[in-house]
C-alpha cells in the first residue's frame, strides 16, 4: 500500500471519529438542557453517606476530576504500573471536552463515579435541582460509556438532606472521604504523600485530584500501600458492592 492511500485512509478515519464524537456531544448536550421535571422526586429512603468502608478489603484512592487531563493520563500510567484500581469521580462539564480521556479511564478498568455536571454547591440546591445536576452528569457518562455511575461525590463535599435523597432516588450512594490530601490547595508532594499514608487503614477512602504534585507523589504512595499489604481497590469493591 503506498503512502498516499494510507494517508487518505487515515484522514477518513479521523473524520469519521470526529463526526461520531460531534454527534455524541450534540446528543448529550441536548439531553443535559432538556427538562427533568418528570424525574422521580418523591419516594424511596435517604441512603447513608459513606466516608469509608467499615468492612473493607483494601484502600480506595479516589480522584475528583474537573481539570488536569494531562495529569489524568500520568495517573493512569502509575496505577497500571502498580496494578492498582481507583475510582474517578467525573465532572460532567470536564467530560464534555474530554470524552477520549474519560473512555481511557474506563477502559483501564477503573470505576467511574459522578461528581456533578457544573461543580455546584449542592448544599444550596433543593431536591429537584440536586437531581438535575446529578442526572445530567449521569446521562453524559452513560451515553459516552454505555454505563451510568452508581456513586456520587458532591463537589467540595457540600451536601444537604436533599442531596443525599436525590442520589438515593437515582439509585446512587453518596461518597465522601476519610483521608483528604488537600492537594488542590497545598500543591506539595511531601504533604500529599503524608496525608495519603499516615495512619492509613483498610477501608479508608483517600481523596485526591489530578494535580501535577499528586501525579508526582502517586508512585511512592502506591509503593507504601504495597509494603503495608494495603490493596488499592475501587470504592464499590471496598463497599463489597461488586454487582
FIKESE-77662 format. One record per residue: residue number from 0; residue in one letter; x, y, z of N, C-alpha, C in turn. Coordinates in steps of 0.2 Angstrom, whole numbers. Example, Ala and Ser with C-alpha at 12.3 -4.5 7.8 and 13.67 -1.06 7.14 Angstrom:
% residues 2
+-----+-----+-------+-------+-------+-------+-------+-------+-------+-------+-------+
!   n ! res !  n.c1 !  n.c2 !  n.c3 ! ca.c1 ! ca.c2 ! ca.c3 !  c.c1 !  c.c2 !  c.c3 !
+-----+-----+-------+-------+-------+-------+-------+-------+-------+-------+-------+
!   0 !   a !    66 !   -28 !    39 !    62 !   -22 !    39 !    66 !   -16 !    39 !
!   1 !   s !    64 !   -11 !    35 !    68 !    -5 !    36 !    64 !     0 !    39 !
+-----+-----+-------+-------+-------+-------+-------+-------+-------+-------+-------+
This chain:
% residues 243
+-----+-----+-------+-------+-------+-------+-------+-------+-------+-------+-------+
!   n ! res !  n.c1 !  n.c2 !  n.c3 ! ca.c1 ! ca.c2 ! ca.c3 !  c.c1 !  c.c2 !  c.c3 !
+-----+-----+-------+-------+-------+-------+-------+-------+-------+-------+-------+
!   0 !   x !     4 !    -6 !     0 !     0 !     0 !     0 !     4 !     6 !     0 !
!   1 !   x !     3 !    11 !    -5 !     8 !    17 !    -5 !     6 !    22 !     0 !
!   2 !   x !    10 !    27 !     1 !     9 !    32 !     7 !     3 !    36 !     5 !
!   3 !   x !     1 !    37 !    -1 !    -5 !    41 !    -2 !   -11 !    38 !     0 !
!   4 !   x !   -12 !    32 !    -2 !   -18 !    28 !     0 !   -18 !    28 !     8 !
!   5 !   x !   -12 !    26 !    11 !   -13 !    26 !    19 !   -15 !    33 !    22 !
!   6 !   x !   -12 !    38 !    19 !   -14 !    45 !    21 !   -21 !    46 !    20 !
!   7 !   x !   -24 !    44 !    14 !   -31 !    45 !    13 !   -36 !    41 !    18 !
!   8 !   x !   -33 !    35 !    20 !   -37 !    31 !    24 !   -37 !    34 !    31 !
!   9 !   x !   -31 !    36 !    33 !   -30 !    39 !    40 !   -34 !    45 !    40 !
!  10 !   x !   -35 !    49 !    35 !   -39 !    55 !    35 !   -46 !    54 !    36 !
!  11 !   x !   -49 !    48 !    32 !   -56 !    46 !    33 !   -57 !    44 !    40 !
!  12 !   x !   -52 !    40 !    43 !   -53 !    38 !    50 !   -54 !    43 !    55 !
!  13 !   x !   -50 !    48 !    54 !   -50 !    54 !    58 !   -57 !    58 !    58 !
!  14 !   x !   -59 !    59 !    51 !   -65 !    62 !    50 !   -71 !    58 !    53 !
!  15 !   x !   -71 !    52 !    52 !   -76 !    48 !    55 !   -76 !    48 !    63 !
!  16 !   x !   -71 !    48 !    66 !   -70 !    48 !    73 !   -73 !    55 !    75 !
!  17 !   x !   -71 !    60 !    72 !   -73 !    67 !    74 !   -80 !    68 !    73 !
!  18 !   x !   -83 !    65 !    68 !   -90 !    65 !    67 !   -94 !    62 !    72 !
!  19 !   x !   -92 !    56 !    74 !   -95 !    52 !    80 !   -95 !    56 !    86 !
!  20 !   x !   -89 !    58 !    88 !   -88 !    62 !    94 !   -93 !    69 !    94 !
!  21 !   x !   -93 !    72 !    88 !   -98 !    78 !    87 !  -105 !    76 !    88 !
!  22 !   x !  -107 !    70 !    86 !  -114 !    68 !    87 !  -115 !    67 !    94 !
!  23 !   x !  -110 !    63 !    97 !  -111 !    61 !   104 !  -112 !    68 !   108 !
!  24 !   x !  -107 !    73 !   107 !  -108 !    79 !   111 !  -114 !    82 !   110 !
!  25 !   x !  -117 !    83 !   104 !  -123 !    86 !   102 !  -129 !    83 !   106 !
!  26 !   x !  -129 !    76 !   106 !  -134 !    72 !   109 !  -134 !    73 !   116 !
!  27 !   x !  -128 !    73 !   119 !  -128 !    74 !   127 !  -130 !    81 !   129 !
!  28 !   x !  -128 !    86 !   125 !  -129 !    92 !   126 !  -137 !    93 !   126 !
!  29 !   x !  -140 !    90 !   121 !  -147 !    91 !   121 !  -151 !    88 !   127 !
!  30 !   x !  -148 !    82 !   129 !  -151 !    79 !   135 !  -150 !    83 !   141 !
!  31 !   x !  -144 !    86 !   142 !  -142 !    89 !   148 !  -146 !    96 !   149 !
!  32 !   x !  -149 !    99 !   143 !  -153 !   105 !   144 !  -160 !   104 !   144 !
!  33 !   x !  -162 !    97 !   142 !  -169 !    96 !   142 !  -172 !    96 !   149 !
!  34 !   x !  -178 !    97 !   150 !  -181 !    97 !   157 !  -181 !    90 !   160 !
!  35 !   x !  -180 !    90 !   167 !  -180 !    84 !   170 !  -186 !    84 !   175 !
!  36 !   x !  -191 !    88 !   174 !  -197 !    88 !   179 !  -200 !    81 !   180 !
!  37 !   x !  -200 !    77 !   175 !  -203 !    71 !   175 !  -199 !    65 !   179 !
!  38 !   x !  -193 !    67 !   181 !  -189 !    63 !   185 !  -193 !    62 !   192 !
!  39 !   x !  -192 !    56 !   195 !  -195 !    55 !   201 !  -192 !    59 !   206 !
!  40 !   x !  -196 !    62 !   210 !  -194 !    67 !   216 !  -197 !    65 !   222 !
!  41 !   x !  -200 !    60 !   223 !  -203 !    58 !   229 !  -202 !    50 !   230 !
!  42 !   x !  -203 !    48 !   236 !  -202 !    41 !   237 !  -195 !    38 !   239 !
!  43 !   x !  -194 !    32 !   241 !  -188 !    30 !   242 !  -185 !    32 !   249 !
!  44 !   x !  -180 !    29 !   251 !  -177 !    31 !   258 !  -170 !    34 !   257 !
!  45 !   x !  -169 !    39 !   261 !  -162 !    43 !   261 !  -157 !    38 !   263 !
!  46 !   x !  -152 !    37 !   258 !  -146 !    32 !   260 !  -141 !    35 !   264 !
!  47 !   x !  -137 !    31 !   267 !  -131 !    33 !   271 !  -126 !    37 !   267 !
!  48 !   x !  -122 !    41 !   270 !  -116 !    44 !   267 !  -110 !    40 !   269 !
!  49 !   x !  -106 !    38 !   264 !  -101 !    33 !   265 !   -94 !    37 !   265 !
!  50 !   x !   -91 !    37 !   271 !   -84 !    41 !   271 !   -79 !    36 !   271 !
!  51 !   x !   -80 !    29 !   272 !   -75 !    24 !   272 !   -79 !    17 !   271 !
!  52 !   x !   -76 !    12 !   271 !   -79 !     5 !   271 !   -78 !     2 !   277 !
!  53 !   x !   -83 !     1 !   281 !   -82 !    -2 !   288 !   -79 !    -9 !   287 !
!  54 !   x !   -81 !   -13 !   283 !   -79 !   -20 !   282 !   -75 !   -20 !   275 !
!  55 !   x !   -71 !   -16 !   274 !   -67 !   -15 !   268 !   -62 !   -21 !   266 !
!  56 !   x !   -60 !   -21 !   260 !   -55 !   -26 !   258 !   -48 !   -23 !   256 !
!  57 !   x !   -48 !   -16 !   256 !   -42 !   -13 !   254 !   -43 !    -5 !   255 !
!  58 !   x !   -39 !    -1 !   252 !   -40 !     6 !   252 !   -42 !     9 !   246 !
!  59 !   x !   -46 !    14 !   246 !   -49 !    16 !   239 !   -46 !    23 !   238 !
!  60 !   x !   -42 !    24 !   233 !   -39 !    30 !   230 !   -44 !    33 !   226 !
!  61 !   x !   -47 !    39 !   227 !   -52 !    42 !   223 !   -49 !    49 !   220 !
!  62 !   x !   -51 !    51 !   214 !   -49 !    57 !   211 !   -55 !    60 !   209 !
!  63 !   x !   -56 !    67 !   211 !   -61 !    71 !   208 !   -59 !    75 !   202 !
!  64 !   x !   -62 !    74 !   197 !   -59 !    77 !   190 !   -64 !    82 !   187 !
!  65 !   x !   -61 !    88 !   188 !   -64 !    94 !   184 !   -59 !    97 !   180 !
!  66 !   x !   -53 !    95 !   180 !   -47 !    98 !   177 !   -41 !    93 !   176 !
!  67 !   x !   -36 !    95 !   173 !   -29 !    91 !   174 !   -29 !    85 !   169 !
!  68 !   x !   -32 !    86 !   163 !   -32 !    80 !   159 !   -25 !    77 !   158 !
!  69 !   x !   -20 !    81 !   157 !   -13 !    78 !   156 !   -11 !    74 !   162 !
!  70 !   x !   -13 !    76 !   168 !   -11 !    73 !   174 !   -15 !    66 !   175 !
!  71 !   x !   -21 !    66 !   172 !   -25 !    60 !   172 !   -22 !    55 !   169 !
!  72 !   x !   -19 !    56 !   163 !   -15 !    51 !   159 !    -9 !    49 !   163 !
!  73 !   x !    -6 !    53 !   166 !     0 !    51 !   170 !    -2 !    47 !   176 !
!  74 !   x !    -7 !    48 !   179 !   -10 !    45 !   185 !   -12 !    38 !   182 !
!  75 !   x !   -15 !    37 !   177 !   -17 !    31 !   174 !   -11 !    26 !   173 !
!  76 !   x !    -5 !    29 !   170 !     1 !    25 !   169 !     4 !    23 !   176 !
!  77 !   x !     3 !    27 !   181 !     6 !    25 !   188 !     2 !    19 !   191 !
!  78 !   x !    -5 !    20 !   190 !    -9 !    15 !   193 !    -8 !     8 !   189 !
!  79 !   x !    -7 !     9 !   183 !    -6 !     2 !   179 !     0 !    -1 !   181 !
!  80 !   x !     6 !     3 !   182 !    12 !     1 !   184 !    11 !    -4 !   191 !
!  81 !   x !     7 !    -2 !   195 !     6 !    -5 !   201 !     0 !   -10 !   202 !
!  82 !   x !    -3 !   -10 !   196 !    -9 !   -15 !   196 !   -14 !   -13 !   201 !
!  83 !   x !   -15 !    -6 !   202 !   -20 !    -3 !   206 !   -26 !    -1 !   203 !
!  84 !   x !   -31 !    -1 !   206 !   -38 !     2 !   204 !   -40 !     7 !   208 !
!  85 !   x !   -43 !    12 !   205 !   -46 !    18 !   208 !   -53 !    20 !   206 !
!  86 !   x !   -56 !    25 !   209 !   -62 !    27 !   207 !   -61 !    35 !   205 !
!  87 !   x !   -63 !    36 !   199 !   -63 !    43 !   197 !   -70 !    46 !   197 !
!  88 !   x !   -71 !    51 !   201 !   -77 !    55 !   201 !   -77 !    60 !   196 !
!  89 !   x !   -81 !    60 !   191 !   -80 !    64 !   185 !   -85 !    70 !   185 !
!  90 !   x !   -83 !    76 !   183 !   -87 !    82 !   182 !   -89 !    82 !   175 !
!  91 !   x !   -96 !    82 !   174 !   -99 !    82 !   168 !   -96 !    87 !   163 !
!  92 !   x !   -95 !    93 !   165 !   -93 !    98 !   160 !   -85 !    97 !   158 !
!  93 !   x !   -81 !    94 !   162 !   -75 !    91 !   160 !   -75 !    86 !   155 !
!  94 !   x !   -79 !    81 !   157 !   -80 !    75 !   152 !   -83 !    77 !   145 !
!  95 !   x !   -87 !    83 !   145 !   -89 !    85 !   139 !   -84 !    87 !   134 !
!  96 !   x !   -78 !    89 !   137 !   -72 !    91 !   132 !   -67 !    86 !   132 !
!  97 !   x !   -68 !    80 !   136 !   -63 !    76 !   136 !   -65 !    68 !   136 !
!  98 !   x !   -69 !    67 !   131 !   -73 !    61 !   130 !   -67 !    55 !   130 !
!  99 !   x !   -62 !    56 !   126 !   -57 !    51 !   125 !   -54 !    49 !   131 !
! 100 !   x !   -52 !    54 !   136 !   -49 !    53 !   142 !   -54 !    49 !   147 !
! 101 !   x !   -60 !    51 !   147 !   -65 !    48 !   151 !   -65 !    40 !   149 !
! 102 !   x !   -65 !    39 !   142 !   -65 !    32 !   140 !   -59 !    28 !   141 !
! 103 !   x !   -53 !    32 !   142 !   -47 !    29 !   143 !   -47 !    27 !   151 !
! 104 !   x !   -50 !    31 !   155 !   -50 !    29 !   162 !   -55 !    22 !   163 !
! 105 !   x !   -60 !    22 !   159 !   -65 !    17 !   160 !   -62 !    10 !   157 !
! 106 !   x !   -58 !    11 !   151 !   -55 !     5 !   148 !   -50 !     2 !   152 !
! 107 !   x !   -46 !     6 !   156 !   -41 !     4 !   160 !   -44 !     0 !   166 !
! 108 !   x !   -51 !    -1 !   167 !   -54 !    -5 !   172 !   -55 !    -1 !   179 !
! 109 !   x !   -55 !     6 !   179 !   -56 !    10 !   184 !   -63 !    11 !   185 !
! 110 !   x !   -65 !    13 !   191 !   -73 !    14 !   192 !   -74 !    22 !   190 !
! 111 !   x !   -80 !    23 !   187 !   -82 !    30 !   186 !   -88 !    32 !   190 !
! 112 !   x !   -86 !    37 !   194 !   -92 !    40 !   198 !   -94 !    47 !   195 !
! 113 !   x !   -99 !    49 !   199 !  -102 !    56 !   197 !  -100 !    61 !   201 !
! 114 !   x !   -98 !    67 !   199 !   -96 !    72 !   203 !  -100 !    79 !   201 !
! 115 !   x !  -106 !    77 !   199 !  -110 !    83 !   197 !  -108 !    86 !   190 !
! 116 !   x !  -112 !    90 !   187 !  -111 !    92 !   180 !  -107 !    99 !   180 !
! 117 !   x !  -109 !   104 !   184 !  -106 !   110 !   184 !  -102 !   112 !   190 !
! 118 !   x !  -101 !   107 !   195 !   -97 !   109 !   201 !  -101 !   114 !   205 !
! 119 !   x !  -107 !   113 !   206 !  -111 !   117 !   210 !  -111 !   116 !   218 !
! 120 !   x !  -113 !   120 !   222 !  -114 !   119 !   229 !  -120 !   116 !   230 !
! 121 !   x !  -120 !   109 !   231 !  -126 !   105 !   232 !  -130 !   106 !   238 !
! 122 !   x !  -126 !   109 !   243 !  -129 !   111 !   250 !  -134 !   117 !   249 !
! 123 !   x !  -134 !   120 !   243 !  -138 !   126 !   242 !  -144 !   124 !   237 !
! 124 !   x !  -144 !   118 !   235 !  -149 !   116 !   230 !  -155 !   112 !   233 !
! 125 !   x !  -161 !   113 !   230 !  -166 !   109 !   233 !  -166 !   102 !   229 !
! 126 !   x !  -171 !    98 !   231 !  -171 !    91 !   228 !  -171 !    91 !   221 !
! 127 !   x !  -176 !    94 !   218 !  -176 !    94 !   210 !  -169 !    97 !   207 !
! 128 !   x !  -167 !   102 !   210 !  -160 !   105 !   207 !  -155 !   100 !   208 !
! 129 !   x !  -154 !    96 !   214 !  -149 !    91 !   215 !  -150 !    86 !   210 !
! 130 !   x !  -156 !    84 !   209 !  -157 !    78 !   204 !  -155 !    80 !   197 !
! 131 !   x !  -157 !    86 !   195 !  -155 !    89 !   188 !  -147 !    89 !   187 !
! 132 !   x !  -144 !    91 !   192 !  -136 !    91 !   192 !  -133 !    84 !   192 !
! 133 !   x !  -136 !    80 !   196 !  -133 !    73 !   196 !  -135 !    69 !   190 !
! 134 !   x !  -141 !    70 !   188 !  -144 !    66 !   182 !  -140 !    69 !   175 !
! 135 !   x !  -139 !    75 !   175 !  -136 !    77 !   169 !  -129 !    74 !   168 !
! 136 !   x !  -125 !    74 !   173 !  -119 !    70 !   173 !  -119 !    63 !   171 !
! 137 !   x !  -124 !    60 !   175 !  -125 !    53 !   173 !  -127 !    51 !   166 !
! 138 !   x !  -131 !    55 !   163 !  -133 !    54 !   156 !  -127 !    55 !   151 !
! 139 !   x !  -123 !    60 !   153 !  -117 !    61 !   148 !  -113 !    55 !   149 !
! 140 !   x !  -111 !    53 !   155 !  -107 !    47 !   156 !  -110 !    40 !   153 !
! 141 !   x !  -116 !    40 !   154 !  -120 !    34 !   151 !  -119 !    34 !   143 !
! 142 !   x !  -120 !    39 !   140 !  -120 !    40 !   133 !  -113 !    39 !   130 !
! 143 !   x !  -108 !    41 !   134 !  -101 !    40 !   132 !   -98 !    33 !   133 !
! 144 !   x !  -101 !    30 !   139 !   -98 !    23 !   141 !  -102 !    17 !   140 !
! 145 !   x !  -109 !    19 !   140 !  -114 !    14 !   140 !  -116 !    11 !   147 !
! 146 !   x !  -113 !    15 !   152 !  -115 !    13 !   159 !  -115 !    19 !   163 !
! 147 !   x !  -120 !    19 !   167 !  -121 !    25 !   171 !  -118 !    24 !   178 !
! 148 !   x !  -115 !    29 !   181 !  -112 !    28 !   188 !  -117 !    26 !   193 !
! 149 !   x !  -115 !    23 !   199 !  -119 !    21 !   204 !  -117 !    25 !   211 !
! 150 !   x !  -111 !    29 !   210 !  -108 !    33 !   216 !  -108 !    40 !   214 !
! 151 !   x !  -110 !    44 !   219 !  -110 !    51 !   218 !  -106 !    55 !   224 !
! 152 !   x !  -101 !    59 !   222 !   -97 !    63 !   227 !   -98 !    70 !   226 !
! 153 !   x !  -102 !    73 !   230 !  -104 !    80 !   230 !   -97 !    85 !   229 !
! 154 !   x !   -97 !    89 !   225 !   -91 !    94 !   224 !   -90 !    97 !   231 !
! 155 !   x !   -84 !    98 !   233 !   -82 !   101 !   239 !   -84 !    98 !   245 !
! 156 !   x !   -87 !    92 !   244 !   -91 !    88 !   250 !   -97 !    92 !   253 !
! 157 !   x !  -100 !    96 !   249 !  -105 !   100 !   251 !  -112 !    97 !   249 !
! 158 !   x !  -116 !    96 !   254 !  -122 !    92 !   253 !  -127 !    94 !   258 !
! 159 !   x !  -134 !    93 !   257 !  -139 !    93 !   262 !  -143 !    87 !   262 !
! 160 !   x !  -149 !    87 !   265 !  -153 !    81 !   265 !  -156 !    79 !   258 !
! 161 !   x !  -157 !    85 !   255 !  -160 !    84 !   248 !  -155 !    81 !   243 !
! 162 !   x !  -148 !    82 !   244 !  -143 !    80 !   240 !  -143 !    72 !   241 !
! 163 !   x !  -143 !    70 !   247 !  -142 !    63 !   248 !  -148 !    59 !   246 !
! 164 !   x !  -154 !    62 !   247 !  -160 !    59 !   245 !  -161 !    59 !   237 !
! 165 !   x !  -158 !    64 !   234 !  -158 !    64 !   226 !  -154 !    59 !   224 !
! 166 !   x !  -148 !    58 !   226 !  -144 !    52 !   224 !  -147 !    45 !   226 !
! 167 !   x !  -150 !    45 !   231 !  -153 !    38 !   233 !  -159 !    37 !   228 !
! 168 !   x !  -163 !    42 !   226 !  -168 !    41 !   222 !  -166 !    39 !   215 !
! 169 !   x !  -160 !    41 !   213 !  -157 !    39 !   207 !  -153 !    32 !   207 !
! 170 !   x !  -154 !    29 !   213 !  -150 !    23 !   214 !  -143 !    23 !   215 !
! 171 !   x !  -141 !    29 !   218 !  -134 !    30 !   219 !  -132 !    31 !   227 !
! 172 !   x !  -126 !    29 !   229 !  -123 !    30 !   235 !  -119 !    37 !   235 !
! 173 !   x !  -120 !    41 !   241 !  -116 !    47 !   242 !  -110 !    45 !   245 !
! 174 !   x !  -104 !    47 !   242 !   -97 !    46 !   244 !   -93 !    52 !   246 !
! 175 !   x !   -90 !    52 !   252 !   -86 !    57 !   254 !   -79 !    54 !   255 !
! 176 !   x !   -75 !    55 !   261 !   -68 !    53 !   261 !   -67 !    52 !   269 !
! 177 !   x !   -62 !    48 !   270 !   -59 !    48 !   277 !   -52 !    51 !   277 !
! 178 !   x !   -48 !    51 !   272 !   -42 !    55 !   271 !   -42 !    60 !   265 !
! 179 !   x !   -40 !    66 !   267 !   -40 !    71 !   262 !   -33 !    74 !   261 !
! 180 !   x !   -31 !    73 !   255 !   -24 !    75 !   254 !   -23 !    83 !   253 !
! 181 !   x !   -29 !    86 !   252 !   -29 !    93 !   251 !   -24 !    96 !   246 !
! 182 !   x !   -23 !    91 !   241 !   -18 !    93 !   236 !   -19 !    99 !   231 !
! 183 !   x !   -26 !   100 !   230 !   -28 !   106 !   226 !   -25 !   113 !   229 !
! 184 !   x !   -25 !   113 !   236 !   -23 !   119 !   240 !   -16 !   120 !   241 !
! 185 !   x !   -13 !   114 !   243 !    -6 !   115 !   246 !    -1 !   113 !   240 !
! 186 !   x !    -2 !   109 !   235 !     2 !   108 !   230 !     9 !   106 !   232 !
! 187 !   x !    10 !   101 !   237 !    16 !    99 !   240 !    16 !    92 !   240 !
! 188 !   x !    21 !    89 !   236 !    22 !    82 !   235 !    23 !    78 !   242 !
! 189 !   x !    27 !    81 !   247 !    28 !    78 !   253 !    22 !    78 !   257 !
! 190 !   x !    18 !    83 !   257 !    12 !    84 !   261 !     7 !    79 !   258 !
! 191 !   x !     6 !    78 !   252 !     1 !    74 !   249 !     3 !    67 !   251 !
! 192 !   x !     9 !    65 !   250 !    11 !    58 !   252 !    10 !    57 !   260 !
! 193 !   x !    11 !    61 !   264 !    10 !    60 !   271 !     3 !    59 !   272 !
! 194 !   x !    -1 !    64 !   269 !    -9 !    63 !   271 !   -12 !    57 !   268 !
! 195 !   x !    -9 !    54 !   263 !   -12 !    48 !   259 !    -9 !    42 !   263 !
! 196 !   x !    -4 !    43 !   267 !    -1 !    37 !   270 !    -2 !    36 !   278 !
! 197 !   x !    -2 !    42 !   281 !    -1 !    42 !   288 !    -8 !    39 !   292 !
! 198 !   x !    -7 !    34 !   296 !   -12 !    31 !   300 !   -17 !    28 !   295 !
! 199 !   x !   -15 !    26 !   289 !   -19 !    23 !   284 !   -22 !    16 !   286 !
! 200 !   x !   -28 !    15 !   285 !   -31 !     8 !   287 !   -35 !     5 !   281 !
! 201 !   x !   -36 !    -1 !   282 !   -41 !    -4 !   277 !   -48 !    -1 !   278 !
! 202 !   x !   -51 !     0 !   272 !   -57 !     4 !   272 !   -57 !    11 !   271 !
! 203 !   x !   -51 !    14 !   271 !   -51 !    21 !   270 !   -52 !    23 !   263 !
! 204 !   x !   -55 !    29 !   262 !   -56 !    32 !   255 !   -51 !    38 !   255 !
! 205 !   x !   -47 !    39 !   251 !   -42 !    44 !   250 !   -43 !    49 !   245 !
! 206 !   x !   -44 !    55 !   246 !   -47 !    60 !   241 !   -41 !    63 !   238 !
! 207 !   x !   -40 !    63 !   231 !   -35 !    67 !   228 !   -38 !    70 !   222 !
! 208 !   x !   -34 !    74 !   218 !   -36 !    77 !   212 !   -31 !    76 !   207 !
! 209 !   x !   -32 !    77 !   200 !   -27 !    77 !   195 !   -22 !    83 !   195 !
! 210 !   x !   -18 !    84 !   200 !   -13 !    89 !   201 !    -7 !    86 !   199 !
! 211 !   x !    -2 !    91 !   196 !     5 !    88 !   195 !     8 !    85 !   201 !
! 212 !   x !     7 !    89 !   207 !    11 !    86 !   213 !     8 !    79 !   215 !
! 213 !   x !     1 !    78 !   214 !    -2 !    72 !   215 !     1 !    67 !   211 !
! 214 !   x !     1 !    68 !   205 !     4 !    63 !   200 !    11 !    61 !   202 !
! 215 !   x !    15 !    66 !   204 !    22 !    65 !   206 !    22 !    61 !   212 !
! 216 !   x !    18 !    62 !   217 !    18 !    58 !   223 !    15 !    51 !   223 !
! 217 !   x !    11 !    50 !   218 !     7 !    44 !   217 !    11 !    37 !   218 !
! 218 !   x !    17 !    37 !   214 !    21 !    31 !   214 !    23 !    29 !   221 !
! 219 !   x !    26 !    34 !   225 !    28 !    32 !   231 !    22 !    30 !   236 !
! 220 !   x !    16 !    34 !   235 !    10 !    32 !   239 !     9 !    25 !   238 !
! 221 !   x !     8 !    23 !   232 !     6 !    16 !   230 !    12 !    11 !   232 !
! 222 !   x !    18 !    13 !   232 !    23 !     8 !   235 !    22 !     7 !   242 !
! 223 !   x !    20 !    13 !   246 !    19 !    12 !   253 !    13 !     7 !   254 !
! 224 !   x !     8 !     8 !   250 !     2 !     3 !   251 !     5 !    -4 !   250 !
! 225 !   x !     9 !    -5 !   245 !    11 !   -12 !   244 !    15 !   -15 !   249 !
! 226 !   x !    20 !   -10 !   252 !    24 !   -13 !   258 !    20 !   -14 !   264 !
! 227 !   x !    14 !   -11 !   264 !    10 !   -12 !   270 !     4 !   -17 !   269 !
! 228 !   x !     4 !   -20 !   264 !    -1 !   -25 !   262 !    -8 !   -22 !   262 !
! 229 !   x !    -8 !   -16 !   259 !   -15 !   -12 !   258 !   -16 !   -12 !   250 !
! 230 !   x !   -21 !   -16 !   248 !   -23 !   -16 !   241 !   -27 !   -10 !   239 !
! 231 !   x !   -25 !    -7 !   234 !   -29 !    -1 !   231 !   -35 !    -4 !   227 !
! 232 !   x !   -41 !    -3 !   229 !   -47 !    -6 !   226 !   -52 !     0 !   225 !
! 233 !   x !   -57 !    -1 !   220 !   -62 !     4 !   219 !   -66 !     5 !   225 !
! 234 !   x !   -70 !    10 !   226 !   -74 !    11 !   231 !   -80 !     6 !   231 !
! 235 !   x !   -83 !     4 !   226 !   -88 !    -1 !   226 !   -85 !    -8 !   228 !
! 236 !   x !   -79 !   -10 !   226 !   -76 !   -16 !   229 !   -75 !   -15 !   236 !
! 237 !   x !   -73 !   -10 !   239 !   -72 !    -9 !   246 !   -78 !    -9 !   250 !
! 238 !   x !   -84 !    -7 !   247 !   -90 !    -7 !   250 !   -93 !   -14 !   249 !
! 239 !   x !   -89 !   -19 !   245 !   -92 !   -25 !   243 !   -98 !   -25 !   240 !
! 240 !   x !   -99 !   -20 !   235 !  -104 !   -20 !   230 !  -102 !   -21 !   223 !
! 241 !   x !  -101 !   -28 !   222 !   -97 !   -30 !   216 !  -102 !   -31 !   210 !
! 242 !   x !  -109 !   -30 !   211 !  -114 !   -31 !   206 !  -115 !   -38 !   205 !
+-----+-----+-------+-------+-------+-------+-------+-------+-------+-------+-------+
